[in-house]
Amino acid sequence: MRPPDNHVHTGWSWDTPSSVTMARACEQAVALGLPAIAFTEHLDFTVWGADDRATTLGLVDRHASRHAPIDTEGYWAELAEVRERFPELRIWSGVEAGEPHLFSASIAAHLAGAPVDRVLGSLHSLHDGDRLYGVGQLLYQDADGTMRRYLAEVVDMVESSDVFQVLAHVDFPRRYWPGGPHRYVEKDYEEEYRAVFRALAGTGRALEVNTSSPLASVDQVRWFREEGGEAISFGSDAHQPGAVGQRFDLAVDVVEAAGFRPGRDRFDFWHR
């Protein structure tokens, strides 16, 4: 049984072409037999308020930023269209909140005006001095140190923000690992992963198995289970329609081997 795809982007995300529509993503989901899809557009901030932790930390901007706000009016209009067009598919609204622990007030203001079904929490950037930098830019200075700092920041994010339901791509920097992702060794960071998983398990929230990232090993998902983790979410992190539901059969095998099973119904997270 294929699970829902809880992490999909369309042209309403700043890093996705406008040609990537909800309808095309839904067509792919239906073709694959997915029960549901969540359109989780990027919610990132280049301007933040006085009540955001980023301000308290003295952060002034993002380095080389292309981030842009979500056109919520357009997003909701297209969502209504596909919900009517694809009645056989459960279609959830959502956002992928970047660095939610740094922008809690800004995120709260956005969600007050546009509440959604799914909120993912993601860490894409780390601060260096008074600026935020994409982690890919920092890896080439010190890959090992950046990765350990990244996972420690994820712990802080989990402990400091309760706005998100799912922790997305726990080891995002490995996508950009110097020399290629194949050179990244999960085992080298087991203790750091376990610290993240203990924190996440303590909140009862779900861990995402992201199928755009280098796929998590059975060991990694088992570490989450051993640290008390209860729920798994599947996310393609698709930025093109053809990537919706990508490698879900393989991801299901990994998650089952780690001791998780389908939830109460086909729309649910998987559980231990």
C-alpha positions in Angstrom: 0.0 0.0 0.0 1.5 3.3 -1.1 1.4 6.1 1.5 0.4 9.7 1.0 3.0 12.1 -0.4 3.2 14.7 2.4 5.8 17.0 0.7 5.2 18.4 -2.7 6.1 21.8 -4.3 4.5 23.6 -7.2 5.0 27.0 -8.9 3.8 28.7 -5.8 7.2 27.9 -4.2 10.0 30.3 -5.0 12.4 27.6 -6.2 9.9 25.8 -8.5 9.0 26.7 -12.1 5.6 28.2 -12.7 4.9 25.4 -15.2 4.7 23.0 -12.3 1.0 23.0 -11.5 -1.0 21.3 -8.9 -3.1 19.5 -11.6 0.0 17.9 -13.1 1.2 16.8 -9.7 -2.3 15.3 -8.9 -2.3 13.4 -12.2 0.9 11.8 -11.2 -0.4 11.0 -7.7 -3.5 9.3 -9.2 -1.5 7.4 -11.7 0.7 6.0 -8.9 -2.3 5.1 -6.7 -1.4 7.5 -3.9 -4.3 8.2 -1.5 -3.4 11.8 -0.8 -1.0 14.6 -1.6 0.0 17.7 0.4 1.1 20.9 -1.4 3.7 22.2 1.1 5.0 25.4 -0.5 8.2 27.1 0.9 7.5 29.5 3.7 10.7 31.4 4.1 11.5 34.9 5.2 13.9 37.6 3.9 12.4 40.2 6.2 11.5 39.4 9.8 9.9 41.2 12.7 11.1 42.4 16.0 9.5 39.4 17.8 11.3 36.8 15.7 14.3 35.1 17.3 16.3 36.0 14.1 16.1 39.6 15.2 17.2 38.8 18.7 20.2 37.0 17.3 21.1 40.1 15.3 20.6 38.5 11.9 20.2 41.0 9.1 19.6 39.1 5.9 20.1 35.9 3.9 23.2 35.6 1.7 22.4 35.5 -2.0 18.7 35.0 -1.4 16.2 34.1 -4.1 13.4 33.5 -1.5 10.0 35.0 -2.2 6.7 35.0 -0.3 3.8 32.6 -1.2 1.0 34.2 -3.3 -1.7 32.8 -1.0 -4.6 34.0 -3.1 -3.3 32.2 -6.1 -2.4 29.1 -4.1 -5.8 28.7 -2.6 -7.6 29.3 -5.9 -5.6 26.6 -7.6 -6.1 24.3 -4.6 -9.9 24.7 -4.8 -9.7 23.8 -8.5 -7.8 20.6 -8.1 -9.9 19.5 -5.1 -13.0 19.7 -7.4 -11.2 18.1 -10.4 -9.7 15.1 -8.5 -12.3 13.9 -6.0 -10.7 10.5 -5.8 -7.6 12.1 -4.2 -7.4 13.7 -0.8 -5.6 17.0 -1.3 -4.1 18.8 1.7 -2.9 22.4 2.0 0.5 22.9 3.6 3.7 24.9 4.0 7.3 23.9 4.5 8.4 26.4 7.2 12.1 27.1 6.9 14.0 27.6 10.2 10.7 27.9 12.1 12.5 28.4 15.4 14.0 31.7 14.1 10.8 33.1 12.6 8.0 32.0 15.0 6.2 35.3 15.0 6.3 35.7 11.2 5.1 32.1 10.7 2.3 32.6 13.2 1.2 35.7 11.4 1.2 33.9 8.0 -0.8 30.9 9.3 -3.3 33.2 11.1 -4.3 34.5 7.7 -3.9 31.2 5.8 -4.2 28.1 8.1 -3.2 24.8 6.5 -3.5 21.1 7.0 0.2 20.2 7.0 3.2 22.1 8.4 6.6 20.7 7.8 9.6 22.0 9.7 12.9 22.3 7.7 16.4 23.6 8.3 18.0 24.8 5.1 20.3 27.5 6.5 22.7 28.3 9.3 23.8 31.6 10.6 27.4 32.8 10.3 28.0 36.2 11.8 24.9 38.3 11.1 23.7 36.5 8.0 22.0 33.2 7.2 23.7 31.0 4.7 22.4 28.0 2.8 24.1 25.0 4.3 25.5 23.9 0.9 27.7 27.1 0.9 29.2 26.1 4.3 30.0 22.5 3.7 33.0 23.2 1.5 34.6 25.1 4.4 34.2 22.3 6.9 31.9 19.5 6.0 32.2 17.5 9.2 31.9 20.5 11.5 29.0 21.9 9.5 27.1 18.6 9.6 27.5 18.3 13.4 26.5 21.9 13.8 23.5 21.4 11.5 22.2 18.4 13.5 22.6 20.3 16.8 20.6 23.2 15.3 17.9 20.7 14.3 17.6 19.7 18.0 17.3 23.3 18.9 14.6 23.8 16.2 12.6 20.8 17.4 12.8 21.9 21.0 12.1 25.6 20.3 9.3 25.4 17.7 6.0 23.5 18.1 4.4 24.9 14.9 5.3 21.9 12.6 3.9 18.4 12.6 6.6 16.7 10.5 10.4 17.1 10.6 11.5 17.2 6.9 14.8 15.9 5.5 16.6 15.5 8.8 20.0 15.4 7.1 19.5 18.0 4.3 23.2 18.9 3.9 24.1 15.4 2.6 22.5 16.3 -0.7 25.4 18.7 -1.3 28.2 16.6 0.3 31.7 17.4 -1.1 32.7 14.8 -3.6 29.1 13.5 -3.9 26.4 12.2 -1.6 27.8 8.7 -1.9 30.7 9.8 0.2 28.5 10.7 3.1 28.5 8.1 6.0 25.5 8.1 8.2 27.2 6.1 10.9 29.7 8.9 11.5 26.9 11.0 12.9 24.8 8.4 14.8 25.0 10.2 18.1 23.9 13.5 16.5 21.0 11.7 14.7 19.9 10.1 17.9 19.9 13.4 19.8 17.5 14.8 17.1 15.4 11.7 17.2 15.1 11.8 21.0 14.0 15.4 20.9 11.5 14.7 18.1 10.1 11.6 19.8 9.6 13.5 23.0 7.2 15.8 21.1 5.3 13.0 19.5 5.9 14.4 16.0 6.6 12.5 12.8 9.9 12.0 11.0 9.9 12.4 7.3 11.5 9.8 5.0 12.5 12.1 2.1 12.8 10.4 -1.2 14.5 13.4 -3.0 17.4 13.2 -0.5 19.7 10.3 -0.6 17.4 7.7 1.0 17.7 7.1 4.7 19.0 3.7 5.6 17.1 1.1 7.6 19.6 1.9 10.4 18.7 5.6 10.5 15.0 4.9 10.7 15.6 2.3 13.3 17.6 4.8 15.4 14.4 7.0 15.4 12.3 4.0 16.6 14.9 3.1 19.3 14.8 6.6 20.6 11.0 6.4 21.0 9.9 7.7 17.6 6.3 6.8 16.9 5.4 8.1 13.4 6.8 8.3 9.9 5.7 10.5 7.1 6.7 9.9 3.4 7.6 12.9 1.3 8.9 13.1 -2.3 10.0 16.8 -1.9 8.9 16.9 -5.6 9.7 20.1 -7.5 8.5 18.5 -10.8 5.3 16.5 -11.4 7.2 13.4 -12.4 8.9 13.3 -9.0 5.7 13.0 -7.0 5.7 9.6 -5.2 9.2 8.9 -6.4 10.9 5.8 -4.9 8.0 5.3 -2.5 8.1 1.5 -3.0 11.8 1.5 -1.8 11.1 3.9 1.0 8.2 1.7 2.2 10.6 -1.3 2.3 13.1 0.7 4.4 10.4 1.9 6.8 8.9 -1.6 7.2 12.4 -3.1 7.8 12.9 -0.6 10.6 9.7 -1.7 12.3 7.0 0.7 11.2 3.6 -0.2 9.7 0.7 1.5 8.0 -1.5 3.6 10.3 -5.2 3.5 11.1 -6.2 4.2 7.5 -4.5 4.9 4.2 -4.2 8.6 4.9 -2.4 8.3 8.2 1.3 8.5 9.1 2.9 5.1 9.5 3.5 3.9 13.1 5.7 1.5 15.1 
